[in-house]
Amino acid sequence: MSGRGKPDPATLSAAALMALEPQAARDLRELASLAERPGTTATRKRGQGHEIREIRPYVEGDDLRHLDAAATARTGMPQIRGFHEDRERSLMLIVDFRRPMLWGTRARLRSVAAAEALVIAGWRAILSGGAVGAVVLSDQGPEVQVPRPRHRGMAGVAGLFARAHDRVLRQARGGVDGRRDLAPDLAAVCRHVPRGAGIVLATGLDRPGEDLDAALAALRARGPLRILLVEDAFETTPPRAALPVLGDAGAGWASFAALADDRDRRAARLVAPGQEVRRLATHRAPT
């Protein structure tokens, strides 16, 4: 925090991440309100059992088409119809803290925006009775926390995110090289994701490496995957004029005018069955 009490746009604290709980609770109440509207019905997804096994609390990653309006209105919290083929799901939060995520032109770093959005998703799962685990991807390799329920689970996630982010910032300031590709680490962490778990990955997709599609498919094989594509305002509304840059080949000029179209095409290519894509703007409030 700064001296005036405003959040530091370049750092994460466990306390600030834990303080996102009320926002997640408001989101769940809005879901409950939506479920109570006339015409909202819960439908059976193709391939599920015909017999309802239970009505259970909503967990991040559940299909909102299965909201039970009556149970939601009665309890005040979103409730999901569970069928016999359903399994209880944990939620795994995967955050990208590699070097390319440590920048931003407005509001906060892309890495900070990624962590905040994931923590809100985690709080929604915890408040709905689920369990939450986390994976940090950094230039030193993945760090994993197994899913845990209740506030203890979120405290572990918040602490892991804050410690890891502080470490990667210190390493970046110290000049430690960061050239690790994304795909190999995503493939490696698949075995840490419980089968049937919901998965939320927050990344800018910089340095994806080879076989990214295969790594994402392996994650989808464990459970439904949501990708939060983290984008700075510079990427979505780039300047029209060329800018001076310093690269491996030395100083020069570069145009970024085509960057927004490139980002649109990249987001469209990521959409796949069992894989949802949401674009996360760093200059907007975390959702």
N, C-alpha and C positions, 0 to 999 in steps of 0.2 A: 504494500500500500504506500502511496505517496504521502507527503506531509499534509495535504489537504483532504486526505481520506479517499481519494480516487484510486481505482485499481491501477496497478502498474501493468501497462499493456505488454510487457515483455516477460513477466514472471507468473508463476502459479503458486498458490498456497493451498495446503490441505483445508485450512479453515474456510477460505473463500469457496472452494469446491463443495464442501459440506453445506455451506449456506445457500446452495442452489436448490435444496430440498423444497422450499415453499413454492418455487416456480414449477417444479415437477408436479406438486400436488394440485396446483391450479390447472395444469394441463389435463390431469386425470378428471378433474371436476368438469372441464369443458367437454371431454369425451363422454362423460356420463350424461351431460345435458343433451348432447347430440343424439345419444341412444334413446332418449325419452321422446324425441320428436315423432309426430305421427308419420307412419309409413316406414319407419325403421324396423327392419326385421332381421333376424339371424337366419342365415341359410347354410345348408350343408355343402361343404366343399367336395368336389369330385374326388372319389377315392377314400373318403372317410367312412367310418361305420355308420349304420343307420340309427343306432341306439345311442341316445345321449347318456354318457357315463356320469357326468357331474356338471354343476355350474361352479366355476372357479374364478378367482380374481384375474383380471387382465394382466398379462406380462408383456413387456416390450417385445415386439416381433410377432405377436399373435395376429391372426387375420381379423380385422375389425368387422368383417361381414358376419362374424359369429358372436357379436355382442348380443347379450340377452337383455332386451329393453326392460322387462319387468323386474328382473333381479337387480339390474343396475339402478333403477329408480328406487327400489326397496332399500338397498344398502348404501346408496350415495356414492358408490365406487364402481367403475366399469367391471362387468362380469362377463365371462366368456363361456359359451357352451362347449364342453369337452366331450368328445366321442371316444369310443372304446379303443380306436387305433391311436389316439393322441397319447403323447408322453409329456410329462411335466418338463418344462424347458427352463434351463438357466439362460442367462444373457452374458455373452462374452464381448467385452469392449476392447477393440484393437486400435491403439493410437500410434500415429506415425510421428516420431520425434527425431527423424534423421535430419542432417544439416539443411537440406533444401526447405524444410518446414519452418526454419528459424528466421523468418523475415515477415515484414508487413509494412504497408504504407499508410494505413488508416486504422484507428481503433486499437488493434492488438496484433500480435504475431499470429501467423497461421497455426502454429503449434498450440498456442493458447486457445484459439477458437475451437480447434479440434477437441481438446481436452474438455472444455466446458460443455460442448454439445454432447459428448459421450457421457459425461457425468449426469447431465439431465436425463438422458435415456436410462442410465443406471438407476437413478432415483425413482423413475416411474416404475421400473421393474420391482424394486425393493418395496415401494409403497403398495404394490399390488400383490405382495406375498412371494415374489420370486427371489432368486439368488443371482449374484453378480460376480463375475470374474473379469480379469483384465490382462491385456498383453501390451507391453511397451516395445515398439520397434525403434531402435537407435543405431548409431554407427558402431556400437559395441555389441550388437546382437540383441535378440529378444529377451525380455524379462516377463515372467508369467506369474499371475496370482490366480489360484483356483477359485471357482465360484463359492461364495459364502452368502448366507441370508442376512436379512435385517440390517440395522445400521452398522453392525460390525463389518459387513461386507463392503458397504460404501466407504467406511473409514479406511479400510485397506486399500481400496481403489484410489481414493483421494491422496492418501499418503504415498502410494507408489507413483502416481502421476507427478506429484509435487517434487519428490526426491529425484526422479529421473530427469525431469525438465530442468531442475537446477543444475544437475550434473552435466547435461548436454550443453547448456549455455556456458558453463565454465570451460568446458573443453573447446567450444567454438571460439571463445575469447582467447584461449591459450594457443590457438592455431592448430589444434588436432585435426588431421585430415578427415573428411567425411565423404566417402564415395561408395557407400554400401547400397546395393540394389534392393528393391522392394520384394520382387517375386520370390527369391529363394527363402527369405525369412517368413513370408506368408505361407509358403509350402511347409516350412519346418514347424510352424506353430499349430498346424491342423490337428496334430495328435493331442494337443492340450485342450481342444474344444470338445466338450461332451457331446455325444451324438444326440441330435434333436434340439440342441441349444440354438437360441437366436444369436446372431452375430452382427455387430455394428462396427464397421471399419471407417475411421476418419483419416484421410490422407489427401495430399495434393497430387499424388501419382507421379511425382518427380522421380527420375531415375528408376523406372519400373523394372528394367532388366528383361531378360528373356523369359518366356513361358509365363507371363503374367496371367493370360487366360487360363492356363492349366492350374495355376495356384488358386485363382478365384473359384474355379470349378471344384477344386478339392475342398475349399471352405464350404461351398454350397452343398457338397455331399454330406457335411456334418449337420447343417441346419440352414434355415432361411438367412440370407445375407443382405444387409443394407449397407451401401457405401455412401458415406458423407464426403462429397467431393469438395474439399476446402479450397476456396478461391478468394484471393485478394482483389480489391477494386482495380488494381493495376492490370490484372488479368482480364477482367470482364469489361472494363472501360479504359483501355490503354490510350496513351497520348497519341495524337496523330503524327506529330513531328518526330523525326529521328532523334535519338539521344546518344550522348557520348557514353561509351562502355569501356571497361578494361577486362580483357579475357586472357586466355592462355597465349593467344597470338599477339597480345599487346593492346594498345589503345586504338579505338576506332569509333565508328558510328553504327547504330543499329536501329531498325524500324520494328516497332511492336504492334503496328496497326492491325495485323491479321490475328493477333493473339485471341481476341474475343471469339472469332469464328472457329478457331482451333479448339477452344474450350467447349463450344457448343457441340462440335462434332465428337469430341472425346466423351462427353457425357452421354450422347446418344448411343455411341458404340458400346458403352458399358451395360446398357439395359439388357437383361437376359432373364429367362424363366428362373424363379427363385432368387433373383438378384435385383433389388430395388436401388435406385440411384437418386440421391437428393443432393442438390448443390447448396453449399454452405458458404455464405458471404461473411467474411471476417469483420466487416464494418457494421454488421447488424447484430442486434442482441441475440444471445444464444437461445436456441429453441430445441 
